[in-house]
Amino acid sequence: MTSPDEVPIAILGWLAGEPELMGRFMALTGTEPSSLRHAMNDPGFLAGLVDFLMQHEPTLLAFCEATGMKPEEVVRAHAALSGPADY
């Protein structure tokens, strides 16, 4: 089982090989390539990486297929990193 903290690292590694998706993620978050290393220390950024996948099921499934990670692991990481929902 993958720990919630490992999921965003795997996502970023996968996105690095998917230039179109990486460009979209960077545009949506306003993150510059030069600040990625620093951003990985920000819990909000980590949650944003997981949220990026959670917002588009085909992207989530492509990530899971490419990495062998189960969608349930991504969902669990999303819950752990995003904190309680404000309803």
C-alpha positions in Angstrom: 0.0 0.0 0.0 1.3 3.5 -0.9 1.4 6.1 1.8 -0.6 9.3 1.1 2.6 11.3 1.1 4.1 9.2 -1.7 1.1 9.7 -4.1 1.8 13.3 -5.0 5.5 12.5 -5.7 4.4 9.7 -8.0 1.9 12.1 -9.7 4.6 14.7 -10.3 6.9 12.1 -11.7 4.2 10.8 -14.1 3.3 14.4 -15.1 6.9 15.0 -16.0 6.5 12.5 -18.8 3.2 14.0 -19.9 4.2 17.5 -21.2 0.6 18.5 -22.1 -0.8 17.6 -18.7 2.2 19.1 -16.9 1.6 22.3 -18.8 -2.0 22.3 -17.9 -1.3 21.6 -14.2 1.4 24.4 -14.1 -1.0 26.9 -15.8 -3.9 26.0 -13.4 -1.7 26.3 -10.3 0.5 29.2 -11.4 3.6 27.2 -10.5 6.8 27.9 -12.3 9.1 25.0 -13.2 11.9 26.6 -11.2 9.8 26.5 -8.0 8.7 22.8 -8.2 11.3 21.6 -5.8 10.3 24.1 -3.2 6.6 23.6 -3.8 6.9 19.9 -2.9 7.4 21.0 0.7 4.0 22.8 0.6 1.1 20.6 1.8 -1.3 22.7 -0.2 0.7 22.0 -3.4 0.8 18.3 -2.6 -3.0 18.3 -2.1 -3.3 20.2 -5.4 -1.4 17.5 -7.3 -3.8 14.8 -6.1 -6.8 17.1 -6.7 -5.7 17.6 -10.3 -6.1 13.9 -10.9 -9.3 13.6 -8.9 -11.0 16.3 -11.1 -10.6 14.3 -14.3 -11.3 10.6 -14.2 -9.6 9.8 -17.6 -6.4 11.4 -16.3 -6.7 9.5 -13.0 -7.2 6.2 -14.8 -4.2 7.0 -17.1 -2.0 7.7 -14.1 -3.1 4.5 -12.4 -2.5 2.4 -15.5 0.9 3.9 -16.1 2.1 3.5 -12.5 0.2 0.5 -11.3 -1.3 2.5 -8.4 -4.9 1.7 -7.6 -7.5 4.5 -7.8 -8.4 3.8 -4.2 -4.9 4.8 -3.2 -5.2 8.1 -4.9 -8.6 8.7 -3.3 -7.2 7.8 0.1 -4.3 10.2 -0.4 -6.7 12.9 -1.6 -8.7 12.5 1.7 -5.6 12.6 3.8 -4.0 15.6 2.1 -7.1 17.7 1.6 -8.3 17.5 5.1 -11.9 17.5 6.2 -14.5 18.8 3.8 -16.3 22.0 4.5 -19.9 21.3 3.8 
